[in-house]
């Protein structure tokens, strides 16, 4: 009887295993976002996740974990179980700039993650409170030289910090970096005059600029932006070769299964291909990318090396 009971128990146990696996596969997917609601990373995540949910037949829940330079959300993602139930929206700051900017980063942007797909790319606007004098980069530099260390720069993320620090070094001026927990708090700080300047995406700054709550000295990309066609590039204003792009994309913890990675990639790609998302991204001034995991991995590796060279050669203070 004992043996028969054991056999039945074992059989029952084996029968439960597929059910457990099925239940696990249907758990909601947590999408960690390293900024406050309303910022560029958050807006893109909330546009894409409903479409991705349809493709995956799973619920995706956006989880905002705002912190300076996105460290908190990115670290949580790096240490999560690689079971497909946790992913994160990373960017050129969290997964490229931070690799060198921080002397002791609590995660490795390459070793601890599997890139899924890059959502978009865009330049950044050198956006200021309207009371700050001047209308171009050279006029800003002239004012800063007469008032060294008196301009506060609201830091929304590592990409903006690096783009700013590299520009100040080229212009020979000194600024005060003030870290904020993402784009939205940085925007409000500039509008209120708490900080005078920030580097923000066109998505974050265009409405403020058009309403007169901010003004733009220039844009960091090599070309002017369609949302702000009258704003010249920094390179146009005498800083030759200056070009900084901000990108967002989806990452999973390292060792996430290949099938899960491929399913997530297909879901991102399908979401980016919908007319609704295409139109909205275009309205927001975001250039859609949607590359493969392999292509995105190469972007990350290339940018880590690119930004490492800039940081070390510019003598930018490491954290």
C-alpha positions as CSV (number, residue, x, y, z in Angstrom):
1,X,0.0,0.0,0.0
2,X,2.8,2.3,0.9
3,X,4.4,1.7,-2.5
4,X,1.1,2.2,-4.3
5,X,0.4,5.4,-2.4
6,X,3.9,6.7,-3.3
7,X,3.3,5.9,-7.0
8,X,0.1,7.8,-7.0
9,X,1.6,10.7,-5.1
10,X,4.5,10.8,-7.6
11,X,2.1,10.7,-10.5
12,X,0.0,13.5,-8.9
13,X,3.2,15.5,-8.4
14,X,4.2,15.1,-12.0
15,X,0.8,16.1,-13.1
16,X,1.1,19.4,-11.2
17,X,4.4,20.4,-12.8
18,X,2.9,21.5,-16.2
19,X,0.2,23.4,-14.3
20,X,2.8,25.3,-12.3
21,X,4.8,26.1,-15.4
22,X,1.7,27.3,-17.1
23,X,0.7,29.5,-14.1
24,X,4.2,31.0,-14.1
25,X,4.1,31.8,-17.8
26,X,0.9,33.7,-17.2
27,X,2.2,35.9,-14.4
28,X,2.1,39.6,-15.2
29,X,5.4,40.9,-16.6
30,X,6.9,43.8,-14.6
31,X,8.3,46.5,-16.8
32,X,10.7,48.6,-14.7
33,X,11.1,52.2,-15.7
34,X,14.0,54.2,-14.3
35,X,12.2,57.5,-14.2
36,X,9.1,59.3,-12.9
37,X,5.7,59.0,-14.8
38,X,5.6,61.4,-17.7
39,X,9.3,61.2,-18.7
40,X,10.4,60.0,-22.1
41,X,11.2,56.4,-21.0
42,X,7.8,56.2,-19.2
43,X,5.8,57.6,-22.1
44,X,7.3,55.1,-24.5
45,X,6.8,52.2,-22.1
46,X,3.1,53.1,-21.7
47,X,2.6,53.4,-25.4
48,X,4.2,50.1,-26.2
49,X,3.1,47.8,-23.3
50,X,-0.6,47.5,-24.2
51,X,0.3,46.4,-27.7
52,X,3.0,44.0,-26.3
53,X,0.4,42.5,-24.0
54,X,-1.8,41.6,-26.9
55,X,1.1,39.9,-28.7
56,X,2.3,38.0,-25.7
57,X,-1.2,37.3,-24.2
58,X,0.2,38.4,-20.9
59,X,-0.4,41.5,-18.8
60,X,2.5,44.0,-18.7
61,X,2.7,46.3,-15.7
62,X,4.8,49.5,-15.7
63,X,6.7,49.9,-12.5
64,X,8.3,53.4,-12.1
65,X,11.4,53.4,-9.8
66,X,12.8,56.9,-10.3
67,X,16.4,57.6,-9.0
68,X,19.4,59.7,-10.0
69,X,20.7,58.3,-13.4
70,X,18.3,55.4,-13.2
71,X,20.4,53.3,-10.9
72,X,17.6,51.8,-8.7
73,X,15.4,50.3,-11.4
74,X,18.3,49.1,-13.5
75,X,19.9,47.4,-10.5
76,X,16.6,45.7,-9.6
77,X,16.3,44.4,-13.2
78,X,19.9,43.1,-13.2
79,X,19.2,41.0,-10.1
80,X,15.8,39.7,-11.1
81,X,15.1,36.1,-11.9
82,X,15.7,35.4,-15.6
83,X,12.2,33.9,-16.1
84,X,10.7,36.5,-18.4
85,X,8.6,38.0,-15.6
86,X,10.8,41.1,-15.2
87,X,12.2,43.4,-17.9
88,X,13.3,47.1,-17.8
89,X,13.4,50.1,-20.1
90,X,17.0,51.2,-20.3
91,X,18.6,54.1,-22.1
92,X,21.9,55.4,-23.3
93,X,22.5,56.7,-19.8
94,X,21.7,53.6,-17.8
95,X,23.4,51.1,-20.2
96,X,26.2,53.1,-21.8
97,X,27.2,56.3,-20.0
98,X,26.9,54.9,-16.4
99,X,29.4,52.1,-17.3
100,X,32.2,54.7,-17.0
101,X,30.6,57.6,-15.2
102,X,30.4,55.5,-12.0
103,X,33.5,54.1,-10.4
104,X,31.4,51.5,-8.6
105,X,28.3,50.8,-10.6
106,X,26.0,48.2,-8.9
107,X,25.4,46.4,-12.2
108,X,27.3,45.6,-15.4
109,X,25.4,47.1,-18.4
110,X,26.7,44.3,-20.7
111,X,27.2,41.2,-18.5
112,X,24.0,41.5,-16.4
113,X,21.5,42.1,-19.3
114,X,20.1,40.7,-22.5
115,X,19.2,43.5,-24.9
116,X,15.7,42.9,-26.5
117,X,15.2,45.8,-28.9
118,X,15.9,49.6,-29.1
119,X,12.7,51.6,-29.2
120,X,13.9,55.0,-30.5
121,X,16.6,57.6,-30.7
122,X,16.6,61.4,-30.5
123,X,18.8,64.4,-29.8
124,X,18.6,66.5,-26.6
125,X,17.6,70.1,-26.2
126,X,19.8,72.6,-24.2
127,X,16.7,74.0,-22.5
128,X,16.7,76.9,-20.1
129,X,14.6,79.1,-17.9
130,X,13.6,82.1,-20.0
131,X,15.3,84.5,-17.5
132,X,18.8,83.0,-18.3
133,X,20.5,85.5,-20.6
134,X,21.4,84.9,-24.3
135,X,19.8,83.0,-27.1
136,X,22.6,80.7,-28.4
137,X,25.4,78.5,-27.1
138,X,28.1,81.1,-27.5
139,X,26.0,83.8,-25.6
140,X,25.4,81.2,-22.9
141,X,29.1,80.5,-22.7
142,X,29.9,84.3,-22.5
143,X,27.5,84.7,-19.6
144,X,28.8,81.6,-17.8
145,X,32.4,82.8,-18.0
146,X,31.4,86.1,-16.3
147,X,29.5,84.1,-13.7
148,X,31.5,80.9,-13.1
149,X,29.7,78.3,-11.0
150,X,26.5,80.3,-10.7
151,X,24.3,78.3,-13.2
152,X,22.6,75.2,-11.9
153,X,22.1,72.4,-14.4
154,X,19.2,70.0,-13.6
155,X,20.5,66.5,-14.4
156,X,17.7,64.3,-15.7
157,X,19.9,61.3,-16.5
158,X,23.5,60.2,-17.3
159,X,23.3,60.9,-21.0
160,X,22.3,64.5,-20.4
161,X,25.0,64.9,-17.7
162,X,27.7,63.6,-20.1
163,X,26.4,65.7,-23.0
164,X,26.5,68.8,-20.8
165,X,29.8,68.1,-19.2
166,X,31.4,67.5,-22.5
167,X,30.0,70.7,-23.9
168,X,31.1,72.8,-20.9
169,X,34.6,71.4,-21.3
170,X,34.6,72.4,-25.0
171,X,33.3,75.9,-24.1
172,X,35.7,76.3,-21.2
173,X,32.9,77.1,-18.7
174,X,31.9,75.8,-15.2
175,X,28.4,74.7,-14.3
176,X,26.8,73.1,-11.2
177,X,25.2,69.7,-11.8
178,X,22.1,69.2,-9.6
179,X,20.8,65.6,-9.9
180,X,17.0,64.9,-10.1
181,X,15.1,61.7,-10.3
182,X,14.3,61.8,-14.0
183,X,13.0,64.1,-16.7
184,X,9.8,65.4,-15.2
185,X,11.4,66.7,-11.9
186,X,14.2,68.3,-14.0
187,X,11.6,70.0,-16.3
188,X,9.8,71.5,-13.3
189,X,13.0,72.6,-11.7
190,X,13.9,74.6,-14.9
191,X,10.4,76.0,-15.3
192,X,10.4,77.2,-11.6
193,X,13.9,78.6,-11.8
194,X,15.2,76.2,-9.2
195,X,17.8,75.2,-11.8
196,X,18.5,77.4,-14.8
197,X,19.4,74.8,-17.4
198,X,18.9,71.2,-18.4
199,X,19.5,68.8,-21.3
200,X,16.1,67.3,-22.1
201,X,14.6,65.4,-25.0
202,X,12.4,67.3,-27.4
203,X,9.5,65.2,-26.0
204,X,10.2,66.6,-22.6
205,X,10.9,70.2,-23.6
206,X,9.0,71.1,-26.8
207,X,5.7,72.0,-25.1
208,X,7.4,74.1,-22.5
209,X,9.4,76.0,-25.2
210,X,6.4,76.6,-27.3
211,X,4.5,77.9,-24.2
212,X,7.3,80.3,-23.3
213,X,8.1,78.4,-20.1
214,X,11.6,77.5,-21.4
215,X,13.9,78.6,-24.2
216,X,16.3,76.5,-26.2
217,X,20.0,77.3,-26.8
218,X,20.6,74.4,-29.2
219,X,20.1,70.7,-29.8
220,X,22.8,68.0,-29.3
221,X,22.2,65.9,-32.4
222,X,23.9,66.4,-35.7
223,X,20.7,67.5,-37.3
224,X,17.9,69.9,-36.3
225,X,14.8,68.3,-34.8
226,X,11.4,68.3,-36.6
227,X,9.6,69.3,-33.4
228,X,11.9,72.3,-33.0
229,X,13.1,73.2,-36.6
230,X,14.2,76.7,-35.6
231,X,16.5,75.5,-32.9
232,X,20.1,75.2,-34.3
233,X,22.3,72.3,-33.4
234,X,25.2,72.8,-31.0
235,X,27.6,71.9,-33.9
236,X,26.1,74.6,-36.1
237,X,27.1,77.1,-33.4
238,X,30.8,76.6,-33.5
239,X,31.3,73.4,-31.5
240,X,32.5,71.2,-34.4
241,X,31.8,67.5,-34.2
242,X,29.5,67.7,-31.2
243,X,26.8,65.0,-31.5
244,X,25.0,63.3,-28.6
245,X,21.9,61.0,-29.1
246,X,19.5,59.7,-26.4
247,X,18.0,56.2,-26.9
248,X,15.6,53.9,-25.1
249,X,15.2,50.2,-25.4
250,X,14.0,47.0,-23.6
251,X,16.3,44.8,-21.6
252,X,15.9,41.5,-19.7
253,X,18.1,40.0,-17.0
254,X,21.1,38.0,-18.2
255,X,20.4,34.3,-18.8
256,X,16.8,34.9,-19.8
257,X,15.8,32.1,-22.2
258,X,16.3,32.5,-25.9
259,X,12.6,31.7,-26.6
260,X,11.5,34.4,-24.1
261,X,13.9,36.9,-25.6
262,X,12.7,36.2,-29.1
263,X,9.0,36.5,-28.0
264,X,9.7,39.8,-26.3
265,X,11.5,41.1,-29.4
266,X,8.6,40.1,-31.7
267,X,6.2,41.9,-29.3
268,X,8.2,45.1,-29.3
269,X,8.6,45.0,-33.1
270,X,4.9,44.4,-33.6
271,X,4.0,47.3,-31.2
272,X,6.4,49.6,-33.0
273,X,4.9,48.7,-36.4
274,X,1.3,49.6,-35.4
275,X,0.0,52.8,-37.1
276,X,-1.0,54.2,-33.7
277,X,2.5,53.9,-32.2
278,X,4.2,55.1,-35.4
279,X,2.1,58.2,-35.5
280,X,2.5,59.0,-31.8
281,X,6.3,58.5,-31.9
282,X,6.4,60.8,-34.9
283,X,4.4,63.4,-33.0
284,X,6.8,63.1,-30.1
285,X,9.8,63.6,-32.3
286,X,11.1,60.0,-31.7
287,X,12.9,58.1,-34.5
288,X,11.7,54.5,-34.3
289,X,14.5,51.8,-34.4
290,X,13.2,48.4,-33.5
291,X,16.4,46.5,-34.1
292,X,17.1,42.8,-33.2
293,X,18.5,41.7,-29.9
294,X,21.9,41.1,-31.7
295,X,21.9,44.5,-33.3
296,X,20.9,46.2,-30.1
297,X,23.6,44.4,-28.2
298,X,26.2,45.9,-30.6
299,X,24.7,49.4,-30.1
300,X,25.2,49.0,-26.4
301,X,28.8,47.8,-26.7
302,X,29.7,50.5,-29.2
303,X,28.2,53.3,-27.0
304,X,29.9,52.0,-23.9
305,X,33.3,52.4,-25.6
306,X,32.3,55.7,-27.2
307,X,31.2,57.3,-24.0
308,X,34.1,55.8,-22.0
309,X,36.5,57.6,-24.4
310,X,34.6,60.9,-24.1
311,X,34.5,60.7,-20.3
312,X,38.2,59.8,-19.8
313,X,39.5,62.3,-22.4
314,X,37.3,65.2,-21.2
315,X,38.4,64.7,-17.6
316,X,34.7,64.7,-16.5
317,X,34.3,63.9,-12.8
318,X,33.4,60.3,-12.2
319,X,30.9,59.4,-9.5
